[in-house]
């Protein structure tokens, strides 16, 4: 069990979470007895070896999957009792994502990629808000470039802009600098934490990079499916 921070309000709580997967000859336990509380505007790093269960835990916390047993509450809403459509609605209202592989749509420009979540949410002033967010990550001159015309660092900055443009309550980042060289990765990390601070977004970060993890207010370690 991890200790609970003393300040702020809980935005995410996991209690006795277990995740198992059925194999042909056995049932494999990926996560076992996870207890975790994350507070509003906190920055939390989840570290551990490959195969320790970090990304599986991140997917459960974000409502992309459901635990085999235990309970997860996101923004005060019990994810376990929801349908996939209901969980998707919670994610759309409260959650942003940044992935190692960028996951930009190749047939959309940088501007269009950032506009997309605003359009899905039927927001107002969509182009203006997308341009402003791209300007915040230094891409105001690359609005009409497609992902194939951008460097890896530029693509990740577009992904950051897309994640933050809806001003999510919680941002989940899975190895956000994993595909970048050291210099570019540090620049992306700077922007990630700057946006986190300026928007009071709760940040939950999975990483192998201990230098990146140390920039978070709190670090927990996954080992063989358990939090240390």
C-alpha positions in Angstrom: 0.0 0.0 0.0 1.2 3.5 -0.8 0.8 6.5 1.6 -1.8 9.1 0.7 -0.7 12.7 0.2 -2.1 15.1 2.8 -3.1 18.0 0.7 -5.7 18.5 -2.0 -8.7 16.4 -3.0 -8.6 12.8 -4.3 -9.2 12.6 -8.0 -8.3 8.9 -8.4 -8.5 6.0 -5.9 -7.7 2.4 -6.4 -8.5 -0.2 -3.7 -7.4 -3.9 -3.6 -7.2 -3.9 -7.4 -6.3 -7.3 -9.0 -5.9 -8.0 -12.7 -5.7 -11.5 -14.0 -5.6 -12.9 -17.6 -6.7 -16.4 -18.5 -4.1 -18.5 -20.3 -4.7 -21.9 -22.0 -3.1 -23.7 -19.0 -3.3 -21.2 -16.2 -4.6 -17.9 -14.9 -1.9 -15.2 -15.0 -1.9 -12.5 -12.3 -0.6 -9.2 -13.7 -1.6 -6.9 -10.8 -2.1 -7.9 -7.2 -3.6 -5.9 -4.3 -3.0 -2.4 -5.7 -4.0 0.5 -3.4 -3.4 4.0 -4.6 -4.8 7.5 -4.0 -3.9 10.5 -6.2 -4.7 14.0 -5.2 -5.8 17.0 -7.4 -2.9 18.7 -9.2 -0.4 16.0 -7.9 2.4 14.7 -10.2 3.0 11.0 -9.7 5.5 8.8 -11.4 5.0 5.0 -11.7 8.4 3.3 -12.3 9.5 -0.3 -12.6 11.1 -2.9 -14.8 9.5 -3.9 -18.1 6.8 -6.4 -17.5 6.2 -5.2 -13.9 2.6 -4.1 -14.8 3.0 -0.3 -15.1 1.2 0.1 -18.4 -1.6 -2.3 -17.3 -2.1 -0.3 -14.1 -2.2 3.0 -16.1 -4.9 1.5 -18.4 -7.0 0.5 -15.4 -6.6 3.8 -13.7 -7.7 5.6 -16.9 -10.7 3.4 -17.4 -9.4 1.8 -20.6 -9.8 -1.6 -19.0 -11.5 -2.9 -15.8 -9.9 -4.8 -13.0 -10.7 -8.5 -12.3 -11.5 -7.5 -8.7 -11.2 -4.4 -6.5 -12.5 -0.9 -7.1 -11.3 2.2 -9.0 -12.8 5.6 -8.7 -12.0 8.4 -11.2 -13.2 11.9 -10.4 -15.5 10.5 -7.8 -17.1 8.0 -10.3 -16.9 4.2 -9.8 -15.4 2.9 -13.1 -16.2 -0.8 -12.2 -20.0 -0.3 -12.4 -19.9 1.5 -15.8 -20.3 0.3 -19.4 -17.5 1.0 -21.9 -19.5 3.9 -23.3 -19.9 5.4 -19.8 -16.2 5.0 -19.1 -15.5 6.7 -22.5 -17.7 9.6 -21.5 -15.8 10.0 -18.2 -12.5 9.9 -20.1 -13.7 12.5 -22.6 -14.8 14.8 -19.8 -11.8 14.5 -17.5 -8.8 12.7 -19.1 -5.9 13.4 -21.5 -3.4 11.0 -22.8 0.2 11.2 -24.1 1.8 8.0 -25.5 5.3 7.0 -26.4 4.2 6.4 -30.0 2.6 9.8 -30.4 -0.6 8.3 -32.0 -1.2 11.3 -34.2 -3.6 10.8 -37.2 -1.3 10.8 -40.2 -3.9 12.3 -42.6 -4.5 15.3 -40.3 -2.3 18.4 -39.9 -0.9 19.4 -36.6 -3.7 21.9 -36.2 -6.4 19.4 -37.1 -4.9 16.7 -34.7 -5.2 19.2 -31.9 -8.7 20.4 -32.9 -10.0 16.8 -33.0 -10.8 16.3 -29.3 -12.4 19.7 -29.1 -14.6 18.9 -32.0 -15.6 15.5 -30.5 -16.6 17.3 -27.3 -18.5 19.9 -29.4 -16.5 22.8 -27.9 -16.5 26.4 -29.1 -13.7 28.5 -30.6 -12.0 25.2 -31.7 -9.4 26.5 -34.2 -8.4 29.4 -32.0 -7.9 27.2 -28.9 -6.0 24.7 -30.9 -3.7 27.4 -32.4 -3.1 28.9 -28.9 -2.1 25.5 -27.5 0.2 24.7 -30.4 1.8 28.1 -29.8 2.4 27.2 -26.1 4.5 24.3 -27.2 6.3 26.3 -29.8 4.7 25.0 -33.0 2.8 28.1 -34.2 4.8 27.9 -37.5 4.0 24.2 -38.0 0.2 24.3 -37.9 -0.4 23.0 -41.4 2.3 20.3 -41.4 1.4 16.6 -41.4 3.0 14.2 -38.8 5.3 12.8 -41.5 6.7 16.3 -42.0 7.5 16.8 -38.4 10.4 15.5 -36.3 9.8 13.1 -33.4 10.1 15.9 -30.9 7.6 18.0 -32.9 5.2 15.1 -33.1 5.3 14.7 -29.3 4.7 18.4 -28.8 1.6 18.1 -31.0 0.6 15.1 -28.9 1.1 17.3 -25.7 -1.0 20.1 -27.2 -3.8 17.6 -28.1 -3.7 16.2 -24.6 -3.9 19.5 -22.9 -6.2 21.5 -25.2 -9.3 20.2 -23.5 -7.8 21.2 -20.1 -8.2 17.7 -18.6 -8.4 17.1 -14.9 -5.9 14.2 -15.2 -3.2 13.5 -17.8 -1.9 10.0 -18.2 1.5 9.8 -19.9 3.0 6.4 -20.9 6.7 6.7 -21.6 6.2 10.2 -23.2 10.0 10.6 -23.9 10.7 7.0 -24.7 11.1 7.5 -28.5 13.1 10.7 -28.2 16.8 11.5 -27.9 18.0 12.8 -24.5 18.0 16.5 -25.5 14.6 16.4 -27.2 13.2 14.3 -24.3 14.3 16.9 -21.8 12.6 19.7 -23.8 9.4 17.6 -24.0 9.6 16.9 -20.2 10.0 20.7 -19.5 6.9 21.4 -21.5 4.9 18.6 -19.9 5.6 19.9 -16.4 5.1 23.5 -17.5 1.6 22.7 -18.8 0.9 20.5 -15.8 1.7 23.4 -13.5 0.0 26.2 -15.4 -3.3 24.2 -15.8 -3.3 22.5 -12.4 -3.6 19.2 -14.2 -3.0 16.0 -12.2 -0.2 14.1 -13.9 0.3 10.3 -13.7 3.4 9.3 -15.5 4.8 5.8 -16.4 8.5 5.9 -17.2 11.7 3.9 -17.1 13.6 7.3 -16.9 14.4 7.9 -13.2 15.6 11.5 -14.0 12.1 12.2 -15.4 10.4 10.4 -12.5 12.3 12.5 -9.9 10.7 15.6 -11.4 7.3 14.4 -10.1 6.2 15.2 -6.6 5.9 11.5 -5.8 7.2 8.2 -7.1 5.9 4.7 -6.6 7.6 1.5 -7.9 5.9 -1.5 -9.5 7.5 -4.9 -8.9 6.0 -8.1 -10.1 2.5 -6.6 -10.2 2.6 -4.9 -6.8 3.3 -1.4 -5.7 6.3 -0.9 -3.5 
